[in-house]
Amino acid sequence: MDRRFAPGRPASTATDPATAPPDAAEESSRPRLSLADYFTLGNALCGFMAVCQLAAAQMAHIAAGFPGPLPREAVATSIILLLGAAAFDLFDGRVARRLGGSVMGAELDNLADVISFGFAPAFFVVSWGSFVPPNGSVLAVIAAAAVLLAVVVRLARFSCQAPGEHHFTGLPSPFGAMAVIVIVLLHPPVYTGIAAILLVAWLMVSHIRYPKPRGRSAYAVLAAIACGAGCLVAWAMDAPGGMLLLTSGAVLMLLVVATAPLLLRR
């Protein structure tokens, strides 16, 4: 998740760039992908595939002339792919800290996050807005743009944050993305949904402090996120009690967003 200060692998001493031939020196300084970078690329790929899947489902839904929002089975794969993107984002930083990262790690991480936690949830909002009244459709596009721009600003600001901080300034983009998606899945009245989505976008660029995972509070937050994600996956896979699973997953995700800043004050 945090790839800015993950240590890179030490340069090999087998070849001294000062005395090596020009071709060898150039080869030794060329950026290479580390194992952690492949996790980050998995994050970006999952986000891209989620958008492709949702777009294909929406086109098929419209071509068939079905009214109303997309059915559960149409968005199931997209939800699972975005949860997969979040899992890749969680582990790439840990892999980089344990095994070493590359000089490209931080830049790749931000670019991948823009796709999976900026553009993908924004596309979910646009897709939802295409099935609401005309005024709601325009408002949905505005809300989607707010989500995308908030993620871009939030990631740029995060890159400038001093190392060693024990908190995030603003709602982390993976949490923001999942909050936006569960709002869309609940299919609230259009103005209520737009207001909630704009609130999440504001939280991402706000100066509210969100604690970084550590100690007992971290286990509580991670347990709530895991349970919420599990409920969403079960809902997406058409498990019995669908609406209860969706509501439970949504409540847990939104509860983390609302209460995590309070944990920092303890």
Backbone hydrogen bonds in HBPLUS format (Angstrom, degrees):
<---DONOR---> <-ACCEPTOR-->    atom                        ^
c    i                          cat <-CA-CA->   ^        H-A-AA   ^      H-
h    n   atom  resd res      DA  || num        DHA   H-A  angle D-A-AA Bond
n    s   type  num  typ     dist DA aas  dist angle  dist       angle   num
A0101-GLY N   A0007-PRO O   2.69 MM  94  5.85 152.2  1.76 130.7 140.7     1
A0019-THR N   A0016-ASP O   2.99 MM   3  5.55 137.9  2.17 116.1 126.6     2
A0020-ALA N   A0016-ASP O   2.75 MM   4  5.63 135.0  1.95 157.3 170.5     3
A0024-ALA N   A0021-PRO O   3.04 MM   3  5.36 118.9  2.42 107.3 121.9     4
A0025-ALA N   A0021-PRO O   3.01 MM   4  6.30 160.4  2.05 159.8 166.1     5
A0026-GLU N   A0022-PRO O   2.95 MM   4  6.11 160.4  1.99 150.3 155.5     6
A0027-GLU N   A0023-ASP O   3.01 MM   4  6.16 153.3  2.08 141.5 149.0     7
A0028-SER N   A0024-ALA O   2.96 MM   4  6.18 154.6  2.03 148.4 154.6     8
A0029-SER N   A0025-ALA O   3.20 MM   4  6.38 138.0  2.38 141.8 151.5     9
A0030-ARG N   A0027-GLU O   3.39 MM   3  5.32 157.3  2.44  99.0 105.5    10
A0037-ASP N   A0034-SER O   3.07 MM   3  5.15 124.5  2.39  96.2 110.3    11
A0038-TYR N   A0035-LEU O   3.11 MM   3  5.32 130.1  2.37 100.4 113.0    12
A0039-PHE N   A0036-ALA O   3.12 MM   3  5.17 124.3  2.44  95.8 109.7    13
A0040-THR N   A0036-ALA O   3.09 MM   4  6.49 153.5  2.16 145.4 152.8    14
A0041-LEU N   A0037-ASP O   2.84 MM   4  6.16 153.6  1.91 147.4 154.7    15
A0042-GLY N   A0038-TYR O   2.93 MM   4  6.12 141.8  2.08 135.7 146.1    16
A0043-ASN N   A0039-PHE O   3.01 MM   4  6.41 143.9  2.15 143.9 153.5    17
A0043-ASN N   A0040-THR O   3.08 MM   3  4.99 119.4  2.46  92.6 107.4    18
A0044-ALA N   A0040-THR O   3.10 MM   4  6.55 157.9  2.15 150.3 154.4    19
A0045-LEU N   A0041-LEU O   2.88 MM   4  6.09 160.5  1.91 148.8 154.6    20
A0046-CYS N   A0042-GLY O   2.93 MM   4  6.06 159.8  1.97 147.7 152.7    21
A0047-GLY N   A0043-ASN O   3.09 MM   4  6.37 159.3  2.14 150.4 155.9    22
A0048-PHE N   A0044-ALA O   2.97 MM   4  6.22 159.7  2.01 151.2 156.6    23
A0049-MET N   A0045-LEU O   2.89 MM   4  6.07 165.6  1.91 153.8 157.6    24
A0050-ALA N   A0046-CYS O   2.91 MM   4  6.04 147.6  2.02 144.1 153.1    25
A0051-VAL N   A0047-GLY O   3.19 MM   4  6.47 154.5  2.26 145.2 150.6    26
A0052-CYS N   A0048-PHE O   3.00 MM   4  6.32 161.8  2.03 150.7 156.1    27
A0053-GLN N   A0049-MET O   2.87 MM   4  5.99 162.8  1.90 148.8 153.2    28
A0054-LEU N   A0050-ALA O   2.99 MM   4  6.15 159.7  2.04 144.6 150.2    29
A0055-ALA N   A0051-VAL O   2.87 MM   4  6.04 161.0  1.91 152.9 158.2    30
A0056-ALA N   A0052-CYS O   2.96 MM   4  6.15 162.2  2.00 150.3 154.9    31
A0057-ALA N   A0053-GLN O   2.97 MM   4  6.16 158.0  2.02 146.7 152.9    32
A0058-GLN N   A0054-LEU O   2.91 MM   4  6.10 155.7  1.97 147.5 154.2    33
A0059-MET N   A0055-ALA O   2.99 MM   4  6.20 162.4  2.02 151.4 155.7    34
A0060-ALA N   A0056-ALA O   3.05 MM   4  6.23 160.4  2.09 147.1 152.5    35
A0061-HIS N   A0057-ALA O   2.93 MM   4  6.07 152.3  2.00 144.1 152.2    36
A0062-ILE N   A0058-GLN O   2.92 MM   4  6.15 161.6  1.96 153.3 157.2    37
A0063-ALA N   A0059-MET O   2.87 MM   4  5.99 163.0  1.90 148.5 154.0    38
A0064-ALA N   A0060-ALA O   3.01 MM   4  6.09 145.6  2.13 140.7 148.7    39
A0066-PHE N   A0061-HIS O   3.29 MM   5  5.83 156.7  2.34 170.0 165.7    40
A0065-GLY N   A0062-ILE O   2.96 MM   3  5.10 151.3  2.05 104.0 113.3    41
A0074-ALA N   A0071-PRO O   3.04 MM   3  5.44 136.4  2.24 107.2 119.3    42
A0075-VAL N   A0072-ARG O   3.13 MM   3  5.57 138.1  2.31 109.2 119.4    43
A0076-ALA N   A0072-ARG O   3.03 MM   4  5.99 124.0  2.35 149.3 165.2    44
A0079-ILE N   A0075-VAL O   3.01 MM   4  6.25 158.4  2.05 158.2 163.9    45
A0080-ILE N   A0076-ALA O   3.07 MM   4  6.35 165.8  2.09 155.8 159.1    46
A0081-LEU N   A0077-THR O   2.91 MM   4  6.09 155.9  1.96 149.2 156.1    47
A0082-LEU N   A0078-SER O   3.01 MM   4  6.23 154.5  2.08 146.7 152.9    48
A0083-LEU N   A0079-ILE O   2.99 MM   4  6.27 151.3  2.07 148.6 156.8    49
A0084-GLY N   A0080-ILE O   2.90 MM   4  6.15 144.2  2.03 140.1 150.6    50
A0085-ALA N   A0081-LEU O   2.87 MM   4  6.23 144.2  2.00 141.4 151.5    51
A0086-ALA N   A0082-LEU O   3.00 MM   4  6.29 152.9  2.08 142.4 148.9    52
A0087-ALA N   A0083-LEU O   2.99 MM   4  6.29 147.5  2.10 141.1 149.9    53
A0088-PHE N   A0084-GLY O   2.95 MM   4  6.27 159.5  1.99 151.9 156.6    54
A0089-ASP N   A0085-ALA O   2.93 MM   4  6.15 155.5  1.99 146.5 153.8    55
A0090-LEU N   A0086-ALA O   2.94 MM   4  6.15 140.8  2.10 139.9 150.2    56
A0091-PHE N   A0087-ALA O   3.14 MM   4  6.40 151.5  2.23 148.4 154.7    57
A0092-ASP N   A0088-PHE O   2.97 MM   4  6.01 143.7  2.11 152.5 160.4    58
A0095-VAL N   A0091-PHE O   2.91 MM   4  6.09 161.3  1.95 157.5 161.9    59
A0096-ALA N   A0092-ASP O   2.96 MM   4  6.15 156.3  2.02 144.9 151.6    60
A0097-ARG N   A0093-GLY O   2.94 MM   4  6.18 155.1  2.01 147.8 154.0    61
A0098-ARG N   A0094-ARG O   3.02 MM   4  6.17 145.1  2.15 142.0 151.3    62
A0099-LEU N   A0095-VAL O   2.77 MM   4  5.73 170.8  1.78 156.8 160.0    63
A0100-GLY N   A0096-ALA O   2.77 MM   4  4.55 132.8  1.99 121.4 130.2    64
A0105-GLY N   A0102-SER O   3.15 MM   3  5.29 163.4  2.18 107.6 112.8    65
A0108-LEU N   A0104-MET O   2.89 MM   4  6.00 168.4  1.91 168.1 172.1    66
A0109-ASP N   A0105-GLY O   2.93 MM   4  6.06 154.2  2.00 148.1 155.7    67
A0110-ASN N   A0106-ALA O   3.11 MM   4  6.39 160.4  2.15 150.5 153.8    68
A0111-LEU N   A0107-GLU O   3.08 MM   4  6.31 164.4  2.10 151.7 156.1    69
A0112-ALA N   A0108-LEU O   2.90 MM   4  6.05 162.8  1.93 152.6 157.4    70
A0113-ASP N   A0109-ASP O   2.95 MM   4  6.11 156.6  2.01 146.3 153.1    71
A0114-VAL N   A0110-ASN O   3.02 MM   4  6.26 148.1  2.12 146.1 153.8    72
A0115-ILE N   A0111-LEU O   3.36 MM   4  6.68 151.9  2.44 142.8 149.0    73
A0116-SER N   A0112-ALA O   2.98 MM   4  6.27 172.9  1.99 162.7 161.9    74
A0117-PHE N   A0113-ASP O   2.78 MM   4  5.27 155.2  1.84 138.7 147.2    75
A0118-GLY N   A0114-VAL O   3.10 MM   4  4.63 123.9  2.43 111.7 118.2    76
A0119-PHE N   A0114-VAL O   2.77 MM   5  6.23 158.6  1.82 163.4 169.5    77
A0120-ALA N   A0115-ILE O   2.98 MM   5  6.15 153.1  2.06 156.1 163.7    78
A0122-ALA N   A0118-GLY O   3.20 MM   4  6.20 151.1  2.29 140.5 149.1    79
A0123-PHE N   A0119-PHE O   2.86 MM   4  6.07 147.1  1.96 149.4 158.4    80
A0124-PHE N   A0120-ALA O   3.05 MM   4  6.41 146.3  2.17 145.9 155.5    81
A0125-VAL N   A0121-PRO O   3.05 MM   4  6.41 151.2  2.14 145.9 152.5    82
A0126-VAL N   A0122-ALA O   3.02 MM   4  6.39 158.1  2.07 147.9 153.5    83
A0127-SER N   A0123-PHE O   2.86 MM   4  6.04 160.5  1.90 149.6 155.1    84
A0128-TRP N   A0124-PHE O   2.92 MM   4  6.16 159.7  1.96 148.9 154.2    85
A0129-GLY N   A0125-VAL O   2.85 MM   4  6.07 157.1  1.91 148.7 155.7    86
A0130-SER N   A0126-VAL O   3.06 MM   4  6.28 128.4  2.33 142.1 154.3    87
A0130-SER N   A0127-SER O   3.26 MM   3  5.32 140.4  2.43  96.5 107.1    88
A0131-PHE N   A0128-TRP O   3.19 MM   3  5.86 167.1  2.21 117.9 121.9    89
A0132-VAL N   A0129-GLY O   3.34 MM   3  5.35 167.9  2.36 108.7 108.7    90
A0136-GLY N   A0133-PRO O   2.83 MM   3  5.21 117.1  2.23 111.1 127.7    91
A0137-SER N   A0133-PRO O   2.96 MM   4  6.29 143.1  2.10 150.0 161.2    92
A0137-SER N   A0134-PRO O   3.07 MM   3  5.03 121.3  2.43  93.4 108.4    93
A0138-VAL N   A0134-PRO O   3.20 MM   4  6.59 156.0  2.26 153.6 157.8    94
A0139-LEU N   A0135-ASN O   3.07 MM   4  6.34 163.3  2.10 148.8 153.7    95
A0140-ALA N   A0136-GLY O   2.81 MM   4  5.96 145.8  1.92 143.6 153.3    96
A0141-VAL N   A0137-SER O   3.15 MM   4  6.44 150.8  2.24 144.2 150.5    97
A0142-ILE N   A0138-VAL O   3.13 MM   4  6.48 155.8  2.19 147.2 153.8    98
A0143-ALA N   A0139-LEU O   2.86 MM   4  6.13 160.5  1.89 151.0 156.3    99
A0144-ALA N   A0140-ALA O   2.81 MM   4  5.99 155.3  1.87 147.1 154.3   100
A0145-ALA N   A0141-VAL O   2.92 MM   4  6.15 157.4  1.97 147.1 152.7   101
A0146-ALA N   A0142-ILE O   2.96 MM   4  6.24 150.4  2.05 144.7 153.2   102
A0147-VAL N   A0143-ALA O   2.99 MM   4  6.32 150.6  2.08 146.9 154.2   103
A0148-LEU N   A0144-ALA O   3.03 MM   4  6.34 167.4  2.05 154.6 156.9   104
A0149-LEU N   A0145-ALA O   2.93 MM   4  6.08 172.3  1.94 154.4 156.7   105
A0150-ALA N   A0146-ALA O   2.91 MM   4  5.89 151.2  1.99 140.8 149.4   106
A0151-VAL N   A0147-VAL O   3.05 MM   4  6.27 155.9  2.11 150.5 155.9   107
A0152-VAL N   A0148-LEU O   3.09 MM   4  6.40 159.9  2.13 149.6 155.1   108
A0153-VAL N   A0149-LEU O   2.94 MM   4  6.14 169.7  1.95 154.2 156.5   109
A0154-ARG N   A0150-ALA O   2.80 MM   4  5.85 158.6  1.84 145.5 152.7   110
A0155-LEU N   A0151-VAL O   2.91 MM   4  6.03 160.4  1.94 151.0 155.0   111
A0156-ALA N   A0152-VAL O   3.04 MM   4  6.23 158.0  2.09 146.7 153.1   112
A0157-ARG N   A0153-VAL O   2.92 MM   4  6.11 159.9  1.96 152.4 157.8   113
A0158-PHE N   A0154-ARG O   2.91 MM   4  6.07 149.4  2.00 140.6 149.7   114
A0159-SER N   A0155-LEU O   3.06 MM   4  6.29 148.0  2.17 143.5 150.5   115
A0160-CYS N   A0157-ARG O   3.03 MM   3  5.20 137.7  2.21  99.7 111.9   116
A0161-GLN N   A0158-PHE O   3.08 MM   3  5.08 155.4  2.14 102.2 110.0   117
A0212-LYS N   A0166-HIS O   3.16 MM  46  5.67 171.3  2.17 129.1 127.0   118
A0168-PHE N   A0210-TYR O   2.58 MM  42  4.97 167.4  1.60 157.2 160.0   119
A0210-TYR N   A0168-PHE O   2.79 MM  42  4.97 167.5  1.80 151.4 155.8   120
A0170-GLY N   A0208-ILE O   2.73 MM  38  5.16 166.1  1.75 162.3 161.0   121
A0171-LEU N   A0203-LEU O   2.97 MM  32  5.52 166.7  1.99 119.7 123.8   122
A0175-PHE N   A0172-PRO O   3.09 MM   3  5.57 119.2  2.48 112.0 125.6   123
A0176-GLY N   A0172-PRO O   2.99 MM   4  6.26 161.2  2.02 153.6 159.7   124
A0177-ALA N   A0173-SER O   2.83 MM   4  5.95 158.8  1.87 151.8 156.7   125
A0178-MET N   A0174-PRO O   3.10 MM   4  6.31 164.1  2.13 146.2 149.7   126
A0179-ALA N   A0175-PHE O   2.90 MM   4  6.10 153.2  1.97 148.6 156.7   127
A0180-VAL N   A0176-GLY O   2.97 MM   4  6.21 159.0  2.01 150.1 155.1   128
A0181-ILE N   A0177-ALA O   3.01 MM   4  6.27 159.4  2.06 149.1 154.9   129
A0182-VAL N   A0178-MET O   2.97 MM   4  6.17 162.0  2.00 150.3 154.3   130
A0183-ILE N   A0179-ALA O   3.10 MM   4  6.29 150.4  2.19 144.2 152.2   131
A0184-VAL N   A0180-VAL O   3.08 MM   4  6.39 158.3  2.12 148.8 154.2   132
A0185-LEU N   A0181-ILE O   2.87 MM   4  6.15 158.3  1.91 151.4 157.9   133
A0186-LEU N   A0182-VAL O   3.05 MM   4  6.18 143.3  2.19 140.0 148.0   134
A0187-HIS N   A0184-VAL O   2.94 MM   3  5.17 149.3  2.04 105.5 115.4   135
A0193-GLY N   A0189-PRO O   2.85 MM   4  6.02 166.3  1.87 166.7 171.5   136
A0194-ILE N   A0190-VAL O   2.91 MM   4  6.09 162.5  1.94 151.7 156.5   137
A0195-ALA N   A0191-TYR O   3.02 MM   4  6.09 162.2  2.05 142.2 147.2   138
A0196-ALA N   A0192-THR O   2.99 MM   4  6.20 157.8  2.04 148.0 154.1   139
A0197-ILE N   A0193-GLY O   2.94 MM   4  6.15 159.4  1.98 151.8 157.2   140
A0198-LEU N   A0194-ILE O   2.93 MM   4  6.13 163.0  1.96 153.1 157.7   141
A0199-LEU N   A0195-ALA O   2.96 MM   4  6.14 145.7  2.09 141.2 150.9   142
A0200-VAL N   A0196-ALA O   3.07 MM   4  6.40 153.8  2.14 146.1 152.2   143
A0201-ALA N   A0197-ILE O   2.98 MM   4  6.32 159.4  2.03 150.2 155.9   144
A0202-TRP N   A0198-LEU O   2.94 MM   4  6.18 154.1  2.00 144.8 151.6   145
A0203-LEU N   A0199-LEU O   2.91 MM   4  6.21 154.2  1.98 148.4 155.7   146
A0204-MET N   A0200-VAL O   3.13 MM   4  6.45 145.8  2.25 147.5 155.5   147
A0205-VAL N   A0202-TRP O   3.12 MM   3  5.40 132.5  2.36 103.6 115.6   148
A0206-SER N   A0202-TRP O   2.89 MM   4  5.88 110.3  2.39 143.6 162.4   149
A0206-SER N   A0203-LEU O   3.34 MM   3  4.93 153.5  2.42  92.0  99.6   150
A0218-ALA N   A0215-GLY O   3.20 MM   3  5.45 126.9  2.50  99.2 111.9   151
A0219-TYR N   A0215-GLY O   3.39 MM   4  6.85 151.0  2.48 143.6 150.7   152
A0220-ALA N   A0216-ARG O   3.06 MM   4  6.43 154.2  2.13 151.0 158.3   153
A0221-VAL N   A0217-SER O   2.95 MM   4  6.22 159.5  2.00 148.9 154.1   154
A0222-LEU N   A0218-ALA O   2.82 MM   4  6.00 170.2  1.83 155.8 158.8   155
A0223-ALA N   A0219-TYR O   2.84 MM   4  5.89 151.6  1.92 141.7 149.8   156
A0224-ALA N   A0220-ALA O   3.01 MM   4  6.22 156.8  2.07 144.5 150.4   157
A0225-ILE N   A0221-VAL O   2.92 MM   4  6.21 158.0  1.97 151.5 157.9   158
A0226-ALA N   A0222-LEU O   2.84 MM   4  5.99 160.7  1.87 146.7 152.4   159
A0227-CYS N   A0223-ALA O   2.90 MM   4  6.08 160.7  1.94 148.7 153.8   160
A0228-GLY N   A0224-ALA O   2.90 MM   4  6.03 160.8  1.93 145.5 151.5   161
A0229-ALA N   A0225-ILE O   2.80 MM   4  5.99 162.6  1.83 153.0 157.8   162
A0230-GLY N   A0226-ALA O   2.85 MM   4  5.99 152.9  1.92 143.3 151.5   163
A0231-CYS N   A0227-CYS O   2.92 MM   4  6.19 153.8  1.98 148.9 155.3   164
A0232-LEU N   A0228-GLY O   3.04 MM   4  6.34 155.1  2.11 146.2 152.9   165
A0233-VAL N   A0229-ALA O   2.89 MM   4  6.15 158.3  1.94 151.3 157.2   166
A0234-ALA N   A0230-GLY O   2.91 MM   4  6.09 162.3  1.94 148.6 153.7   167
A0235-TRP N   A0231-CYS O   2.86 MM   4  6.05 155.1  1.92 144.6 152.1   168
A0236-ALA N   A0232-LEU O   2.82 MM   4  6.02 159.8  1.86 147.2 153.0   169
A0237-MET N   A0233-VAL O   2.92 MM   4  6.14 139.6  2.08 144.1 154.9   170
A0239-ALA N   A0234-ALA O   2.99 MM   5  5.38 159.1  2.04 157.5 157.7   171
A0238-ASP N   A0235-TRP O   3.05 MM   3  5.25 154.9  2.11 113.7 114.6   172
A0245-LEU N   A0241-GLY O   2.94 MM   4  6.15 158.0  1.99 159.5 166.7   173
A0246-LEU N   A0242-GLY O   2.93 MM   4  6.18 164.8  1.96 156.1 160.1   174
A0247-THR N   A0243-MET O   2.90 MM   4  6.02 166.0  1.92 147.5 151.8   175
A0248-SER N   A0244-LEU O   2.87 MM   4  5.95 160.6  1.91 145.9 151.8   176
A0249-GLY N   A0245-LEU O   2.88 MM   4  6.03 166.5  1.90 152.6 156.3   177
A0250-ALA N   A0246-LEU O   2.90 MM   4  6.06 159.4  1.94 149.1 155.2   178
A0251-VAL N   A0247-THR O   2.87 MM   4  6.03 162.7  1.90 150.7 155.4   179
A0252-LEU N   A0248-SER O   3.01 MM   4  6.19 164.1  2.03 151.4 155.3   180
A0253-MET N   A0249-GLY O   3.03 MM   4  6.19 164.4  2.06 148.9 153.1   181
A0254-LEU N   A0250-ALA O   2.93 MM   4  6.08 170.4  1.94 156.0 158.8   182
A0255-LEU N   A0251-VAL O   2.79 MM   4  5.82 142.7  1.93 142.5 153.7   183
A0256-VAL N   A0252-LEU O   3.12 MM   4  6.35 151.7  2.20 145.5 151.1   184
A0257-VAL N   A0253-MET O   3.26 MM   4  6.61 159.5  2.30 145.2 150.2   185
A0258-ALA N   A0254-LEU O   2.98 MM   4  6.19 150.8  2.07 144.0 151.6   186
A0259-THR N   A0255-LEU O   2.90 MM   4  5.95 154.5  1.96 150.8 156.9   187
A0260-ALA N   A0256-VAL O   2.96 MM   4  5.46 151.2  2.04 146.1 149.4   188
A0262-LEU N   A0259-THR O   2.97 MM   3  5.43 133.7  2.19 113.0 125.4   189
A0263-LEU N   A0260-ALA O   3.03 MM   3  5.38 138.1  2.21 108.6 119.8   190
A0264-LEU N   A0261-PRO O   3.24 MM   3  5.50 141.2  2.40 102.0 111.7   191
A0265-ARG N   A0262-LEU O   3.19 MM   3  5.54 145.0  2.32 104.6 113.7   192
A0266-ARG N   A0263-LEU O   3.30 MM   3  5.51 159.1  2.34 104.5 110.6   193
